[in-house]
Amino acid sequence: MLDVGDGNLVYWETSGDPDGPPLVWVHGGPGMATGMRWRRKLSAHGHRVVIFHQRGCGHSTPSAADPATDMSVNTTAHLIADMEELRAFLGIQQWVVVGGSWGSTLALAYAQAHPDRVRAMVLLAVTTTRRREIDWLYSGLARIFPEAAERFRAAVPEATRDDEVLAAYARRVSDVDPQVRLAATRAWCAWEDAVLAHEAGPPSPFSGEVGEQEVALVRICSHYFSHGAWLPEGVLIREAGRLAGIPGVLVHGRMDLAGPLETAWELAKAWPDAELVVLEGSGHQSTAASNAELSKALLRFR
């Protein structure tokens, strides 16, 4: 546990080859802490793998599931600072930064803030958390999943406009009444599951029982997305030139409804040293094809 200030302790672990080139995994969500599955994937290629749980989720404390937890000190800027503090604490000069989904947003924000600390990058299911991406996921997809979208909106009847929905969820999952928090969490997870359920492979991570980890996840997600992740619109693509000299591999499924390919395509055009790998049969979640491309990239950056 690393004390990063503001009353927060960030969980971290290392695995793989302690003498190998350092690699840090930036998990998605935000708030979807990583477990054994990613540890196995990342530690199989000779790296010294660093995994951490972002503020408020997983083993990090305090948990965002507790309505008393102060979310004002849980922002993209705080997470970037936590990553840099962890790197320095572990005595790492440079590391390979690997992120997926929201983790690709945070990885890009970190790399643009500290390009001298990044040796290479591998990004999966690429997002930059532009407001247009958020609007697509929580509003635009209603054109494809109208029944699920209606249920998602009905859970926050106080939101009379599309741009009020996420903030309404953020308030509900911060409510002192645990039943209010659970109801909002179930409704949010049902929407996320509807978006991912069409993909081949294992059930979506939103399809199981709802507990404290899911409440923390939804509270963090709604907090970040209702604020546009505190990023100027389009900045991570607009400033991608700051990554010049850093090799990157972007792996994205063409059938990804949650995060359309457009974002990875635009990023690849703006980032001089990035290679875009489009997986024709894949969506947002990991597949055998995306795992194979991840392994290929990690071997390249070993």
URBELCOR-V851487 format. One record per residue. N is the residue number from 1. RES is the residue in one small letter. D_FIRST is the distance of its C-alpha to the first C-alpha in Angstrom with 1 decimal. Layout:
BEGIN
N;RES;D_FIRST + N;RES;D_FIRST
END
This chain:
BEGIN
1;m;0.0 + 2;l;3.8 + 3;d;6.5 + 4;v;9.2 + 5;g;11.8 + 6;d;14.0 + 7;g;12.0 + 8;n;9.4 + 9;l;5.6 + 10;v;5.3 + 11;y;4.5 + 12;w;6.2 + 13;e;8.8 + 14;t;12.0 + 15;s;15.4 + 16;g;19.1 + 17;d;20.8 + 18;p;18.7 + 19;d;21.8 + 20;g;22.5 + 21;p;22.3 + 22;p;18.9 + 23;l;18.5 + 24;v;15.9 + 25;w;16.4 + 26;v;16.5 + 27;h;17.0 + 28;g;19.7 + 29;g;20.5 + 30;p;19.2 + 31;g;16.9 + 32;m;17.6 + 33;a;14.4 + 34;t;15.2 + 35;g;15.9 + 36;m;17.8 + 37;r;20.8 + 38;w;19.3 + 39;r;17.6 + 40;r;21.1 + 41;k;22.8 + 42;l;20.9 + 43;s;20.6 + 44;a;24.4 + 45;h;25.6 + 46;g;24.5 + 47;h;21.5 + 48;r;18.1 + 49;v;16.2 + 50;v;12.9 + 51;i;11.8 + 52;f;9.3 + 53;h;9.8 + 54;q;11.5 + 55;r;11.3 + 56;g;12.7 + 57;c;12.8 + 58;g;11.8 + 59;h;8.7 + 60;s;7.4 + 61;t;8.9 + 62;p;11.7 + 63;s;13.6 + 64;a;16.5 + 65;a;18.6 + 66;d;18.9 + 67;p;21.8 + 68;a;20.6 + 69;t;17.6 + 70;d;18.7 + 71;m;19.2 + 72;s;20.8 + 73;v;17.5 + 74;n;16.8 + 75;t;19.2 + 76;t;19.7 + 77;a;19.6 + 78;h;16.2 + 79;l;14.8 + 80;i;16.8 + 81;a;15.4 + 82;d;11.7 + 83;m;13.0 + 84;e;14.8 + 85;e;12.2 + 86;l;10.1 + 87;r;13.5 + 88;a;14.4 + 89;f;11.3 + 90;l;12.2 + 91;g;15.8 + 92;i;17.2 + 93;q;20.5 + 94;q;21.2 + 95;w;20.0 + 96;v;21.7 + 97;v;20.4 + 98;v;21.0 + 99;g;20.9 + 100;g;22.9 + 101;s;24.5 + 102;w;22.5 + 103;g;20.2 + 104;s;23.3 + 105;t;23.8 + 106;l;20.3 + 107;a;20.8 + 108;l;24.2 + 109;a;23.2 + 110;y;20.6 + 111;a;23.2 + 112;q;25.9 + 113;a;23.9 + 114;h;22.9 + 115;p;25.5 + 116;d;25.5 + 117;r;22.0 + 118;v;23.1 + 119;r;25.2 + 120;a;26.1 + 121;m;25.2 + 122;v;25.7 + 123;l;25.8 + 124;l;26.8 + 125;a;28.5 + 126;v;28.5 + 127;t;28.1 + 128;t;28.1 + 129;t;27.9 + 130;r;31.3 + 131;r;32.9 + 132;r;35.5 + 133;e;33.0 + 134;i;31.6 + 135;d;35.2 + 136;w;36.1 + 137;l;33.4 + 138;y;33.9 + 139;s;37.6 + 140;g;39.4 + 141;l;38.7 + 142;a;40.7 + 143;r;43.7 + 144;i;42.5 + 145;f;41.0 + 146;p;43.1 + 147;e;42.8 + 148;a;39.0 + 149;a;38.9 + 150;e;41.3 + 151;r;39.1 + 152;f;36.0 + 153;r;38.0 + 154;a;39.6 + 155;a;36.3 + 156;v;36.2 + 157;p;39.9 + 158;e;39.3 + 159;a;38.5 + 160;t;42.0 + 161;r;41.1 + 162;d;38.9 + 163;d;36.9 + 164;e;36.1 + 165;v;34.6 + 166;l;30.9 + 167;a;30.7 + 168;a;32.4 + 169;y;29.8 + 170;a;27.0 + 171;r;28.9 + 172;r;29.4 + 173;v;25.8 + 174;s;25.0 + 175;d;27.8 + 176;v;27.4 + 177;d;29.5 + 178;p;27.5 + 179;q;30.6 + 180;v;30.8 + 181;r;27.3 + 182;l;27.9 + 183;a;31.3 + 184;a;30.0 + 185;t;27.2 + 186;r;29.8 + 187;a;32.2 + 188;w;29.7 + 189;c;28.6 + 190;a;32.3 + 191;w;33.0 + 192;e;30.3 + 193;d;31.5 + 194;a;35.1 + 195;v;34.3 + 196;l;32.7 + 197;a;34.8 + 198;h;37.7 + 199;e;35.6 + 200;a;36.4 + 201;g;33.8 + 202;p;31.4 + 203;p;31.0 + 204;s;29.0 + 205;p;25.5 + 206;f;27.0 + 207;s;29.6 + 208;g;28.0 + 209;e;27.5 + 210;v;25.8 + 211;g;22.9 + 212;e;19.9 + 213;q;18.1 + 214;e;21.4 + 215;v;21.7 + 216;a;18.4 + 217;l;19.6 + 218;v;23.0 + 219;r;21.9 + 220;i;19.8 + 221;c;22.7 + 222;s;25.4 + 223;h;23.7 + 224;y;23.3 + 225;f;26.7 + 226;s;28.7 + 227;h;27.7 + 228;g;28.4 + 229;a;24.7 + 230;w;26.0 + 231;l;27.6 + 232;p;31.3 + 233;e;33.2 + 234;g;33.5 + 235;v;31.6 + 236;l;29.6 + 237;i;32.9 + 238;r;34.9 + 239;e;32.7 + 240;a;32.2 + 241;g;34.4 + 242;r;31.5 + 243;l;30.2 + 244;a;33.5 + 245;g;33.0 + 246;i;29.8 + 247;p;30.9 + 248;g;29.7 + 249;v;30.5 + 250;l;30.7 + 251;v;31.2 + 252;h;32.6 + 253;g;34.7 + 254;r;38.1 + 255;m;38.0 + 256;d;34.7 + 257;l;35.8 + 258;a;32.4 + 259;g;32.2 + 260;p;35.6 + 261;l;36.2 + 262;e;37.6 + 263;t;34.2 + 264;a;33.5 + 265;w;37.2 + 266;e;37.1 + 267;l;33.9 + 268;a;35.5 + 269;k;38.6 + 270;a;36.7 + 271;w;34.4 + 272;p;36.7 + 273;d;34.7 + 274;a;33.5 + 275;e;35.1 + 276;l;35.4 + 277;v;35.7 + 278;v;37.2 + 279;l;37.0 + 280;e;40.2 + 281;g;39.3 + 282;s;35.6 + 283;g;34.0 + 284;h;30.6 + 285;q;28.9 + 286;s;28.4 + 287;t;31.6 + 288;a;33.0 + 289;a;34.3 + 290;s;31.1 + 291;n;29.2 + 292;a;32.0 + 293;e;31.8 + 294;l;28.0 + 295;s;28.7 + 296;k;31.6 + 297;a;29.6 + 298;l;26.8 + 299;l;29.5 + 300;r;31.1 + 301;f;28.0 + 302;r;27.2
END
